[in-house]
Amino acid sequence: MTPVRERELEALLASPQLPVLVQRLQAILAEEAERRRAFYEQVGEGDKAEFINGQIIYHSPVRLRHNACS
């Protein structure tokens, strides 16, 4: 960890707001986990989709010319 990041972490650990921040982070992570679970339920094996940074990204279908090359 870089010295700047280490200082930021030390400041967070010393903050009286730490419990509130931890609760907020846990809520954010729980929401992301729910979105990821829903993504895996709705996306089929043939779908061109990814779950990136909490968002579902759908890719354009492969064109015939590209598919023939690969």
mmJSON file of the N, C-alpha and C atoms, coordinates in Angstrom:
{"data_MODEL":{"atom_site":{
"group_PDB":["ATOM","ATOM","ATOM","ATOM","ATOM","ATOM","ATOM","ATOM","ATOM","ATOM","ATOM","ATOM","ATOM","ATOM","ATOM","ATOM","ATOM","ATOM","ATOM","ATOM","ATOM","ATOM","ATOM","ATOM","ATOM","ATOM","ATOM","ATOM","ATOM","ATOM","ATOM","ATOM","ATOM","ATOM","ATOM","ATOM","ATOM","ATOM","ATOM","ATOM","ATOM","ATOM","ATOM","ATOM","ATOM","ATOM","ATOM","ATOM","ATOM","ATOM","ATOM","ATOM","ATOM","ATOM","ATOM","ATOM","ATOM","ATOM","ATOM","ATOM","ATOM","ATOM","ATOM","ATOM","ATOM","ATOM","ATOM","ATOM","ATOM","ATOM","ATOM","ATOM","ATOM","ATOM","ATOM","ATOM","ATOM","ATOM","ATOM","ATOM","ATOM","ATOM","ATOM","ATOM","ATOM","ATOM","ATOM","ATOM","ATOM","ATOM","ATOM","ATOM","ATOM","ATOM","ATOM","ATOM","ATOM","ATOM","ATOM","ATOM","ATOM","ATOM","ATOM","ATOM","ATOM","ATOM","ATOM","ATOM","ATOM","ATOM","ATOM","ATOM","ATOM","ATOM","ATOM","ATOM","ATOM","ATOM","ATOM","ATOM","ATOM","ATOM","ATOM","ATOM","ATOM","ATOM","ATOM","ATOM","ATOM","ATOM","ATOM","ATOM","ATOM","ATOM","ATOM","ATOM","ATOM","ATOM","ATOM","ATOM","ATOM","ATOM","ATOM","ATOM","ATOM","ATOM","ATOM","ATOM","ATOM","ATOM","ATOM","ATOM","ATOM","ATOM","ATOM","ATOM","ATOM","ATOM","ATOM","ATOM","ATOM","ATOM","ATOM","ATOM","ATOM","ATOM","ATOM","ATOM","ATOM","ATOM","ATOM","ATOM","ATOM","ATOM","ATOM","ATOM","ATOM","ATOM","ATOM","ATOM","ATOM","ATOM","ATOM","ATOM","ATOM","ATOM","ATOM","ATOM","ATOM","ATOM","ATOM","ATOM","ATOM","ATOM","ATOM","ATOM","ATOM","ATOM","ATOM","ATOM","ATOM","ATOM","ATOM","ATOM","ATOM","ATOM","ATOM","ATOM","ATOM","ATOM"],
"id":[1,2,3,4,5,6,7,8,9,10,11,12,13,14,15,16,17,18,19,20,21,22,23,24,25,26,27,28,29,30,31,32,33,34,35,36,37,38,39,40,41,42,43,44,45,46,47,48,49,50,51,52,53,54,55,56,57,58,59,60,61,62,63,64,65,66,67,68,69,70,71,72,73,74,75,76,77,78,79,80,81,82,83,84,85,86,87,88,89,90,91,92,93,94,95,96,97,98,99,100,101,102,103,104,105,106,107,108,109,110,111,112,113,114,115,116,117,118,119,120,121,122,123,124,125,126,127,128,129,130,131,132,133,134,135,136,137,138,139,140,141,142,143,144,145,146,147,148,149,150,151,152,153,154,155,156,157,158,159,160,161,162,163,164,165,166,167,168,169,170,171,172,173,174,175,176,177,178,179,180,181,182,183,184,185,186,187,188,189,190,191,192,193,194,195,196,197,198,199,200,201,202,203,204,205,206,207,208,209,210],
"type_symbol":["N","C","C","N","C","C","N","C","C","N","C","C","N","C","C","N","C","C","N","C","C","N","C","C","N","C","C","N","C","C","N","C","C","N","C","C","N","C","C","N","C","C","N","C","C","N","C","C","N","C","C","N","C","C","N","C","C","N","C","C","N","C","C","N","C","C","N","C","C","N","C","C","N","C","C","N","C","C","N","C","C","N","C","C","N","C","C","N","C","C","N","C","C","N","C","C","N","C","C","N","C","C","N","C","C","N","C","C","N","C","C","N","C","C","N","C","C","N","C","C","N","C","C","N","C","C","N","C","C","N","C","C","N","C","C","N","C","C","N","C","C","N","C","C","N","C","C","N","C","C","N","C","C","N","C","C","N","C","C","N","C","C","N","C","C","N","C","C","N","C","C","N","C","C","N","C","C","N","C","C","N","C","C","N","C","C","N","C","C","N","C","C","N","C","C","N","C","C","N","C","C","N","C","C","N","C","C","N","C","C"],
"label_atom_id":["N","CA","C","N","CA","C","N","CA","C","N","CA","C","N","CA","C","N","CA","C","N","CA","C","N","CA","C","N","CA","C","N","CA","C","N","CA","C","N","CA","C","N","CA","C","N","CA","C","N","CA","C","N","CA","C","N","CA","C","N","CA","C","N","CA","C","N","CA","C","N","CA","C","N","CA","C","N","CA","C","N","CA","C","N","CA","C","N","CA","C","N","CA","C","N","CA","C","N","CA","C","N","CA","C","N","CA","C","N","CA","C","N","CA","C","N","CA","C","N","CA","C","N","CA","C","N","CA","C","N","CA","C","N","CA","C","N","CA","C","N","CA","C","N","CA","C","N","CA","C","N","CA","C","N","CA","C","N","CA","C","N","CA","C","N","CA","C","N","CA","C","N","CA","C","N","CA","C","N","CA","C","N","CA","C","N","CA","C","N","CA","C","N","CA","C","N","CA","C","N","CA","C","N","CA","C","N","CA","C","N","CA","C","N","CA","C","N","CA","C","N","CA","C","N","CA","C","N","CA","C","N","CA","C","N","CA","C","N","CA","C","N","CA","C"],
"label_alt_id":[null,null,null,null,null,null,null,null,null,null,null,null,null,null,null,null,null,null,null,null,null,null,null,null,null,null,null,null,null,null,null,null,null,null,null,null,null,null,null,null,null,null,null,null,null,null,null,null,null,null,null,null,null,null,null,null,null,null,null,null,null,null,null,null,null,null,null,null,null,null,null,null,null,null,null,null,null,null,null,null,null,null,null,null,null,null,null,null,null,null,null,null,null,null,null,null,null,null,null,null,null,null,null,null,null,null,null,null,null,null,null,null,null,null,null,null,null,null,null,null,null,null,null,null,null,null,null,null,null,null,null,null,null,null,null,null,null,null,null,null,null,null,null,null,null,null,null,null,null,null,null,null,null,null,null,null,null,null,null,null,null,null,null,null,null,null,null,null,null,null,null,null,null,null,null,null,null,null,null,null,null,null,null,null,null,null,null,null,null,null,null,null,null,null,null,null,null,null,null,null,null,null,null,null,null,null,null,null,null,null],
"label_comp_id":["MET","MET","MET","THR","THR","THR","PRO","PRO","PRO","VAL","VAL","VAL","ARG","ARG","ARG","GLU","GLU","GLU","ARG","ARG","ARG","GLU","GLU","GLU","LEU","LEU","LEU","GLU","GLU","GLU","ALA","ALA","ALA","LEU","LEU","LEU","LEU","LEU","LEU","ALA","ALA","ALA","SER","SER","SER","PRO","PRO","PRO","GLN","GLN","GLN","LEU","LEU","LEU","PRO","PRO","PRO","VAL","VAL","VAL","LEU","LEU","LEU","VAL","VAL","VAL","GLN","GLN","GLN","ARG","ARG","ARG","LEU","LEU","LEU","GLN","GLN","GLN","ALA","ALA","ALA","ILE","ILE","ILE","LEU","LEU","LEU","ALA","ALA","ALA","GLU","GLU","GLU","GLU","GLU","GLU","ALA","ALA","ALA","GLU","GLU","GLU","ARG","ARG","ARG","ARG","ARG","ARG","ARG","ARG","ARG","ALA","ALA","ALA","PHE","PHE","PHE","TYR","TYR","TYR","GLU","GLU","GLU","GLN","GLN","GLN","VAL","VAL","VAL","GLY","GLY","GLY","GLU","GLU","GLU","GLY","GLY","GLY","ASP","ASP","ASP","LYS","LYS","LYS","ALA","ALA","ALA","GLU","GLU","GLU","PHE","PHE","PHE","ILE","ILE","ILE","ASN","ASN","ASN","GLY","GLY","GLY","GLN","GLN","GLN","ILE","ILE","ILE","ILE","ILE","ILE","TYR","TYR","TYR","HIS","HIS","HIS","SER","SER","SER","PRO","PRO","PRO","VAL","VAL","VAL","ARG","ARG","ARG","LEU","LEU","LEU","ARG","ARG","ARG","HIS","HIS","HIS","ASN","ASN","ASN","ALA","ALA","ALA","CYS","CYS","CYS","SER","SER","SER"],
"label_asym_id":["A","A","A","A","A","A","A","A","A","A","A","A","A","A","A","A","A","A","A","A","A","A","A","A","A","A","A","A","A","A","A","A","A","A","A","A","A","A","A","A","A","A","A","A","A","A","A","A","A","A","A","A","A","A","A","A","A","A","A","A","A","A","A","A","A","A","A","A","A","A","A","A","A","A","A","A","A","A","A","A","A","A","A","A","A","A","A","A","A","A","A","A","A","A","A","A","A","A","A","A","A","A","A","A","A","A","A","A","A","A","A","A","A","A","A","A","A","A","A","A","A","A","A","A","A","A","A","A","A","A","A","A","A","A","A","A","A","A","A","A","A","A","A","A","A","A","A","A","A","A","A","A","A","A","A","A","A","A","A","A","A","A","A","A","A","A","A","A","A","A","A","A","A","A","A","A","A","A","A","A","A","A","A","A","A","A","A","A","A","A","A","A","A","A","A","A","A","A","A","A","A","A","A","A","A","A","A","A","A","A"],
"label_entity_id":["1","1","1","1","1","1","1","1","1","1","1","1","1","1","1","1","1","1","1","1","1","1","1","1","1","1","1","1","1","1","1","1","1","1","1","1","1","1","1","1","1","1","1","1","1","1","1","1","1","1","1","1","1","1","1","1","1","1","1","1","1","1","1","1","1","1","1","1","1","1","1","1","1","1","1","1","1","1","1","1","1","1","1","1","1","1","1","1","1","1","1","1","1","1","1","1","1","1","1","1","1","1","1","1","1","1","1","1","1","1","1","1","1","1","1","1","1","1","1","1","1","1","1","1","1","1","1","1","1","1","1","1","1","1","1","1","1","1","1","1","1","1","1","1","1","1","1","1","1","1","1","1","1","1","1","1","1","1","1","1","1","1","1","1","1","1","1","1","1","1","1","1","1","1","1","1","1","1","1","1","1","1","1","1","1","1","1","1","1","1","1","1","1","1","1","1","1","1","1","1","1","1","1","1","1","1","1","1","1","1"],
"label_seq_id":[1,1,1,2,2,2,3,3,3,4,4,4,5,5,5,6,6,6,7,7,7,8,8,8,9,9,9,10,10,10,11,11,11,12,12,12,13,13,13,14,14,14,15,15,15,16,16,16,17,17,17,18,18,18,19,19,19,20,20,20,21,21,21,22,22,22,23,23,23,24,24,24,25,25,25,26,26,26,27,27,27,28,28,28,29,29,29,30,30,30,31,31,31,32,32,32,33,33,33,34,34,34,35,35,35,36,36,36,37,37,37,38,38,38,39,39,39,40,40,40,41,41,41,42,42,42,43,43,43,44,44,44,45,45,45,46,46,46,47,47,47,48,48,48,49,49,49,50,50,50,51,51,51,52,52,52,53,53,53,54,54,54,55,55,55,56,56,56,57,57,57,58,58,58,59,59,59,60,60,60,61,61,61,62,62,62,63,63,63,64,64,64,65,65,65,66,66,66,67,67,67,68,68,68,69,69,69,70,70,70],
"pdbx_PDB_ins_code":[null,null,null,null,null,null,null,null,null,null,null,null,null,null,null,null,null,null,null,null,null,null,null,null,null,null,null,null,null,null,null,null,null,null,null,null,null,null,null,null,null,null,null,null,null,null,null,null,null,null,null,null,null,null,null,null,null,null,null,null,null,null,null,null,null,null,null,null,null,null,null,null,null,null,null,null,null,null,null,null,null,null,null,null,null,null,null,null,null,null,null,null,null,null,null,null,null,null,null,null,null,null,null,null,null,null,null,null,null,null,null,null,null,null,null,null,null,null,null,null,null,null,null,null,null,null,null,null,null,null,null,null,null,null,null,null,null,null,null,null,null,null,null,null,null,null,null,null,null,null,null,null,null,null,null,null,null,null,null,null,null,null,null,null,null,null,null,null,null,null,null,null,null,null,null,null,null,null,null,null,null,null,null,null,null,null,null,null,null,null,null,null,null,null,null,null,null,null,null,null,null,null,null,null,null,null,null,null,null,null],
"Cartn_x":[0.855,0.0,0.904,0.534,1.34,1.19,2.183,2.093,0.834,0.393,-0.817,-2.021,-2.153,-3.264,-3.209,-2.019,-1.864,-2.359,-2.039,-2.505,-4.022,-4.586,-6.048,-6.711,-6.162,-6.697,-6.587,-5.448,-5.263,-6.295,-6.554,-7.534,-8.934,-9.277,-10.585,-10.722,-9.695,-9.738,-9.859,-9.315,-9.378,-10.658,-11.425,-12.609,-13.763,-14.462,-15.658,-16.797,-16.661,-17.665,-17.474,-16.431,-16.135,-17.318,-18.037,-19.179,-20.244,-20.491,-21.469,-20.972,-19.679,-19.094,-19.122,-18.855,-18.876,-20.296,-21.297,-22.684,-23.032,-22.598,-22.885,-22.204,-20.938,-20.221,-20.887,-21.33,-22.001,-23.294,-24.035,-25.264,-24.944,-23.91,-23.502,-23.088,-22.308,-21.866,-23.035,-23.997,-25.169,-25.995,-26.155,-26.886,-26.167,-24.849,-24.062,-24.171,-24.142,-24.268,-25.636,-26.678,-28.022,-28.096,-27.494,-27.478,-26.699,-25.591,-24.784,-25.58,-26.283,-27.097,-28.18,-28.857,-29.904,-29.317,-28.13,-27.456,-27.249,-26.704,-26.441,-27.724,-28.804,-30.085,-30.683,-30.529,-31.202,-30.371,-29.06,-28.218,-28.029,-28.316,-28.129,-26.706,-26.363,-25.002,-24.643,-25.613,-25.34,-25.329,-25.72,-25.736,-24.328,-24.093,-22.798,-22.962,-22.761,-22.946,-21.908,-21.577,-20.643,-21.187,-20.754,-21.096,-19.824,-19.787,-18.583,-18.898,-18.165,-18.336,-19.796,-20.509,-21.89,-22.913,-22.482,-23.417,-23.37,-24.525,-24.598,-24.281,-23.298,-22.876,-23.191,-24.081,-24.407,-23.576,-23.013,-22.194,-23.021,-22.638,-23.315,-23.107,-24.097,-23.928,-22.795,-22.166,-21.074,-21.65,-20.996,-21.417,-20.895,-21.563,-21.219,-19.764,-19.3,-17.921,-16.927,-17.151,-16.263,-16.32,-17.513,-17.682,-16.964,-16.98,-16.299,-14.783,-14.241,-12.805,-12.356,-13.233,-12.822,-13.322],
"Cartn_y":[-1.17,0.0,1.236,2.222,3.442,4.241,5.106,5.917,6.775,7.299,8.122,7.27,6.098,5.197,4.761,4.536,4.131,5.243,6.487,7.618,7.752,7.534,7.595,6.518,5.337,4.241,4.555,5.068,5.441,6.487,7.467,8.518,7.921,6.983,6.327,5.541,4.807,3.995,4.855,6.062,6.958,7.792,7.759,8.608,8.091,8.997,8.573,8.184,8.526,8.19,6.779,6.075,4.756,3.789,3.646,2.713,3.074,4.359,4.795,4.461,4.702,4.396,2.894,2.096,0.636,0.173,0.706,0.344,0.725,1.901,2.352,1.449,1.108,0.212,-1.163,-1.67,-2.968,-2.922,-1.831,-1.688,-1.64,-0.907,-0.817,-2.188,-2.916,-4.255,-5.236,-5.126,-6.005,-5.725,-4.455,-4.106,-4.628,-4.488,-4.979,-6.5,-7.192,-8.643,-9.072,-8.33,-8.637,-8.415,-7.321,-7.071,-8.155,-8.587,-9.653,-10.962,-11.289,-12.511,-12.45,-11.307,-11.138,-11.251,-10.707,-10.791,-12.248,-13.043,-14.445,-15.233,-14.82,-15.49,-15.155,-13.922,-13.492,-13.664,-13.744,-13.834,-15.298,-15.584,-16.935,-17.161,-18.407,-18.739,-18.139,-17.963,-17.408,-15.886,-15.232,-13.768,-13.226,-12.132,-11.456,-10.329,-10.635,-9.643,-9.878,-8.778,-8.833,-7.984,-8.305,-7.521,-6.783,-5.466,-4.671,-3.513,-3.44,-2.342,-2.13,-3.223,-3.121,-2.891,-2.855,-2.622,-3.775,-4.029,-5.05,-4.386,-4.908,-4.391,-5.453,-5.096,-5.989,-5.596,-6.563,-6.322,-6.588,-5.93,-6.147,-7.593,-8.134,-9.504,-9.561,-10.709,-10.902,-10.896,-10.167,-10.151,-11.414,-11.813,-13.042,-13.026,-11.897,-11.814,-12.041,-11.432,-11.601,-13.042,-13.599,-14.957,-15.947,-15.695,-16.585,-16.554,-15.396,-15.27,-16.003,-15.991,-16.634,-18.045],
"Cartn_z":[0.0,0.0,0.0,-0.812,-0.88,0.406,0.71,1.937,1.99,0.844,0.823,1.205,0.628,0.951,2.412,2.906,4.308,5.233,4.904,5.716,5.645,4.453,4.32,5.173,5.151,5.955,7.45,7.852,9.266,9.68,8.799,9.106,9.236,8.364,8.456,9.75,10.083,11.297,12.552,12.52,13.666,13.694,12.609,12.491,13.346,14.025,14.751,13.796,12.535,11.518,10.952,11.372,10.815,10.862,11.965,11.962,10.912,10.736,9.73,8.331,8.091,6.784,6.506,7.513,7.352,7.002,7.678,7.362,5.925,5.519,4.149,3.124,3.378,2.473,2.411,3.555,3.57,2.754,2.842,2.057,0.573,0.207,-1.202,-1.717,-0.932,-1.347,-1.441,-0.554,-0.602,-1.863,-2.201,-3.429,-4.66,-4.675,-5.808,-5.914,-4.799,-4.804,-5.335,-4.99,-5.488,-6.999,-7.481,-8.931,-9.665,-9.077,-9.692,-9.739,-8.643,-8.609,-9.675,-9.789,-10.797,-12.203,-12.388,-13.692,-14.084,-13.177,-13.501,-13.731,-13.106,-13.335,-14.692,-15.15,-16.375,-17.644,-17.524,-18.713,-19.089,-20.353,-20.855,-21.314,-21.527,-21.925,-23.276,-24.151,-25.472,-25.517,-24.42,-24.388,-24.27,-24.972,-24.87,-23.868,-22.609,-21.55,-20.463,-19.787,-18.673,-17.536,-16.343,-15.159,-14.772,-15.047,-14.834,-13.902,-12.809,-11.847,-11.459,-11.246,-10.786,-11.874,-13.129,-14.23,-15.216,-15.834,-16.875,-18.204,-18.89,-20.182,-21.233,-22.174,-23.281,-24.49,-25.14,-26.324,-27.577,-28.644,-29.921,-30.365,-31.057,-31.56,-32.585,-32.653,-33.608,-35.021,-35.888,-37.302,-37.986,-39.035,-39.75,-40.205,-40.742,-41.242,-40.106,-38.975,-37.827,-37.323,-37.264,-36.789,-37.699,-38.998,-39.956,-39.731,-39.359,-39.118,-37.865,-36.88,-35.633,-35.591],
"occupancy":[1.0,1.0,1.0,1.0,1.0,1.0,1.0,1.0,1.0,1.0,1.0,1.0,1.0,1.0,1.0,1.0,1.0,1.0,1.0,1.0,1.0,1.0,1.0,1.0,1.0,1.0,1.0,1.0,1.0,1.0,1.0,1.0,1.0,1.0,1.0,1.0,1.0,1.0,1.0,1.0,1.0,1.0,1.0,1.0,1.0,1.0,1.0,1.0,1.0,1.0,1.0,1.0,1.0,1.0,1.0,1.0,1.0,1.0,1.0,1.0,1.0,1.0,1.0,1.0,1.0,1.0,1.0,1.0,1.0,1.0,1.0,1.0,1.0,1.0,1.0,1.0,1.0,1.0,1.0,1.0,1.0,1.0,1.0,1.0,1.0,1.0,1.0,1.0,1.0,1.0,1.0,1.0,1.0,1.0,1.0,1.0,1.0,1.0,1.0,1.0,1.0,1.0,1.0,1.0,1.0,1.0,1.0,1.0,1.0,1.0,1.0,1.0,1.0,1.0,1.0,1.0,1.0,1.0,1.0,1.0,1.0,1.0,1.0,1.0,1.0,1.0,1.0,1.0,1.0,1.0,1.0,1.0,1.0,1.0,1.0,1.0,1.0,1.0,1.0,1.0,1.0,1.0,1.0,1.0,1.0,1.0,1.0,1.0,1.0,1.0,1.0,1.0,1.0,1.0,1.0,1.0,1.0,1.0,1.0,1.0,1.0,1.0,1.0,1.0,1.0,1.0,1.0,1.0,1.0,1.0,1.0,1.0,1.0,1.0,1.0,1.0,1.0,1.0,1.0,1.0,1.0,1.0,1.0,1.0,1.0,1.0,1.0,1.0,1.0,1.0,1.0,1.0,1.0,1.0,1.0,1.0,1.0,1.0,1.0,1.0,1.0,1.0,1.0,1.0,1.0,1.0,1.0,1.0,1.0,1.0],
"B_iso_or_equiv":[0.0,0.0,0.0,0.0,0.0,0.0,0.0,0.0,0.0,0.0,0.0,0.0,0.0,0.0,0.0,0.0,0.0,0.0,0.0,0.0,0.0,0.0,0.0,0.0,0.0,0.0,0.0,0.0,0.0,0.0,0.0,0.0,0.0,0.0,0.0,0.0,0.0,0.0,0.0,0.0,0.0,0.0,0.0,0.0,0.0,0.0,0.0,0.0,0.0,0.0,0.0,0.0,0.0,0.0,0.0,0.0,0.0,0.0,0.0,0.0,0.0,0.0,0.0,0.0,0.0,0.0,0.0,0.0,0.0,0.0,0.0,0.0,0.0,0.0,0.0,0.0,0.0,0.0,0.0,0.0,0.0,0.0,0.0,0.0,0.0,0.0,0.0,0.0,0.0,0.0,0.0,0.0,0.0,0.0,0.0,0.0,0.0,0.0,0.0,0.0,0.0,0.0,0.0,0.0,0.0,0.0,0.0,0.0,0.0,0.0,0.0,0.0,0.0,0.0,0.0,0.0,0.0,0.0,0.0,0.0,0.0,0.0,0.0,0.0,0.0,0.0,0.0,0.0,0.0,0.0,0.0,0.0,0.0,0.0,0.0,0.0,0.0,0.0,0.0,0.0,0.0,0.0,0.0,0.0,0.0,0.0,0.0,0.0,0.0,0.0,0.0,0.0,0.0,0.0,0.0,0.0,0.0,0.0,0.0,0.0,0.0,0.0,0.0,0.0,0.0,0.0,0.0,0.0,0.0,0.0,0.0,0.0,0.0,0.0,0.0,0.0,0.0,0.0,0.0,0.0,0.0,0.0,0.0,0.0,0.0,0.0,0.0,0.0,0.0,0.0,0.0,0.0,0.0,0.0,0.0,0.0,0.0,0.0,0.0,0.0,0.0,0.0,0.0,0.0,0.0,0.0,0.0,0.0,0.0,0.0],
"pdbx_formal_charge":[null,null,null,null,null,null,null,null,null,null,null,null,null,null,null,null,null,null,null,null,null,null,null,null,null,null,null,null,null,null,null,null,null,null,null,null,null,null,null,null,null,null,null,null,null,null,null,null,null,null,null,null,null,null,null,null,null,null,null,null,null,null,null,null,null,null,null,null,null,null,null,null,null,null,null,null,null,null,null,null,null,null,null,null,null,null,null,null,null,null,null,null,null,null,null,null,null,null,null,null,null,null,null,null,null,null,null,null,null,null,null,null,null,null,null,null,null,null,null,null,null,null,null,null,null,null,null,null,null,null,null,null,null,null,null,null,null,null,null,null,null,null,null,null,null,null,null,null,null,null,null,null,null,null,null,null,null,null,null,null,null,null,null,null,null,null,null,null,null,null,null,null,null,null,null,null,null,null,null,null,null,null,null,null,null,null,null,null,null,null,null,null,null,null,null,null,null,null,null,null,null,null,null,null,null,null,null,null,null,null],
"auth_seq_id":[1,1,1,2,2,2,3,3,3,4,4,4,5,5,5,6,6,6,7,7,7,8,8,8,9,9,9,10,10,10,11,11,11,12,12,12,13,13,13,14,14,14,15,15,15,16,16,16,17,17,17,18,18,18,19,19,19,20,20,20,21,21,21,22,22,22,23,23,23,24,24,24,25,25,25,26,26,26,27,27,27,28,28,28,29,29,29,30,30,30,31,31,31,32,32,32,33,33,33,34,34,34,35,35,35,36,36,36,37,37,37,38,38,38,39,39,39,40,40,40,41,41,41,42,42,42,43,43,43,44,44,44,45,45,45,46,46,46,47,47,47,48,48,48,49,49,49,50,50,50,51,51,51,52,52,52,53,53,53,54,54,54,55,55,55,56,56,56,57,57,57,58,58,58,59,59,59,60,60,60,61,61,61,62,62,62,63,63,63,64,64,64,65,65,65,66,66,66,67,67,67,68,68,68,69,69,69,70,70,70],
"auth_comp_id":["MET","MET","MET","THR","THR","THR","PRO","PRO","PRO","VAL","VAL","VAL","ARG","ARG","ARG","GLU","GLU","GLU","ARG","ARG","ARG","GLU","GLU","GLU","LEU","LEU","LEU","GLU","GLU","GLU","ALA","ALA","ALA","LEU","LEU","LEU","LEU","LEU","LEU","ALA","ALA","ALA","SER","SER","SER","PRO","PRO","PRO","GLN","GLN","GLN","LEU","LEU","LEU","PRO","PRO","PRO","VAL","VAL","VAL","LEU","LEU","LEU","VAL","VAL","VAL","GLN","GLN","GLN","ARG","ARG","ARG","LEU","LEU","LEU","GLN","GLN","GLN","ALA","ALA","ALA","ILE","ILE","ILE","LEU","LEU","LEU","ALA","ALA","ALA","GLU","GLU","GLU","GLU","GLU","GLU","ALA","ALA","ALA","GLU","GLU","GLU","ARG","ARG","ARG","ARG","ARG","ARG","ARG","ARG","ARG","ALA","ALA","ALA","PHE","PHE","PHE","TYR","TYR","TYR","GLU","GLU","GLU","GLN","GLN","GLN","VAL","VAL","VAL","GLY","GLY","GLY","GLU","GLU","GLU","GLY","GLY","GLY","ASP","ASP","ASP","LYS","LYS","LYS","ALA","ALA","ALA","GLU","GLU","GLU","PHE","PHE","PHE","ILE","ILE","ILE","ASN","ASN","ASN","GLY","GLY","GLY","GLN","GLN","GLN","ILE","ILE","ILE","ILE","ILE","ILE","TYR","TYR","TYR","HIS","HIS","HIS","SER","SER","SER","PRO","PRO","PRO","VAL","VAL","VAL","ARG","ARG","ARG","LEU","LEU","LEU","ARG","ARG","ARG","HIS","HIS","HIS","ASN","ASN","ASN","ALA","ALA","ALA","CYS","CYS","CYS","SER","SER","SER"],
"auth_asym_id":["A","A","A","A","A","A","A","A","A","A","A","A","A","A","A","A","A","A","A","A","A","A","A","A","A","A","A","A","A","A","A","A","A","A","A","A","A","A","A","A","A","A","A","A","A","A","A","A","A","A","A","A","A","A","A","A","A","A","A","A","A","A","A","A","A","A","A","A","A","A","A","A","A","A","A","A","A","A","A","A","A","A","A","A","A","A","A","A","A","A","A","A","A","A","A","A","A","A","A","A","A","A","A","A","A","A","A","A","A","A","A","A","A","A","A","A","A","A","A","A","A","A","A","A","A","A","A","A","A","A","A","A","A","A","A","A","A","A","A","A","A","A","A","A","A","A","A","A","A","A","A","A","A","A","A","A","A","A","A","A","A","A","A","A","A","A","A","A","A","A","A","A","A","A","A","A","A","A","A","A","A","A","A","A","A","A","A","A","A","A","A","A","A","A","A","A","A","A","A","A","A","A","A","A","A","A","A","A","A","A"],
"auth_atom_id":["N","CA","C","N","CA","C","N","CA","C","N","CA","C","N","CA","C","N","CA","C","N","CA","C","N","CA","C","N","CA","C","N","CA","C","N","CA","C","N","CA","C","N","CA","C","N","CA","C","N","CA","C","N","CA","C","N","CA","C","N","CA","C","N","CA","C","N","CA","C","N","CA","C","N","CA","C","N","CA","C","N","CA","C","N","CA","C","N","CA","C","N","CA","C","N","CA","C","N","CA","C","N","CA","C","N","CA","C","N","CA","C","N","CA","C","N","CA","C","N","CA","C","N","CA","C","N","CA","C","N","CA","C","N","CA","C","N","CA","C","N","CA","C","N","CA","C","N","CA","C","N","CA","C","N","CA","C","N","CA","C","N","CA","C","N","CA","C","N","CA","C","N","CA","C","N","CA","C","N","CA","C","N","CA","C","N","CA","C","N","CA","C","N","CA","C","N","CA","C","N","CA","C","N","CA","C","N","CA","C","N","CA","C","N","CA","C","N","CA","C","N","CA","C","N","CA","C","N","CA","C","N","CA","C","N","CA","C","N","CA","C","N","CA","C"],
"pdbx_PDB_model_num":[1,1,1,1,1,1,1,1,1,1,1,1,1,1,1,1,1,1,1,1,1,1,1,1,1,1,1,1,1,1,1,1,1,1,1,1,1,1,1,1,1,1,1,1,1,1,1,1,1,1,1,1,1,1,1,1,1,1,1,1,1,1,1,1,1,1,1,1,1,1,1,1,1,1,1,1,1,1,1,1,1,1,1,1,1,1,1,1,1,1,1,1,1,1,1,1,1,1,1,1,1,1,1,1,1,1,1,1,1,1,1,1,1,1,1,1,1,1,1,1,1,1,1,1,1,1,1,1,1,1,1,1,1,1,1,1,1,1,1,1,1,1,1,1,1,1,1,1,1,1,1,1,1,1,1,1,1,1,1,1,1,1,1,1,1,1,1,1,1,1,1,1,1,1,1,1,1,1,1,1,1,1,1,1,1,1,1,1,1,1,1,1,1,1,1,1,1,1,1,1,1,1,1,1,1,1,1,1,1,1]
}}}
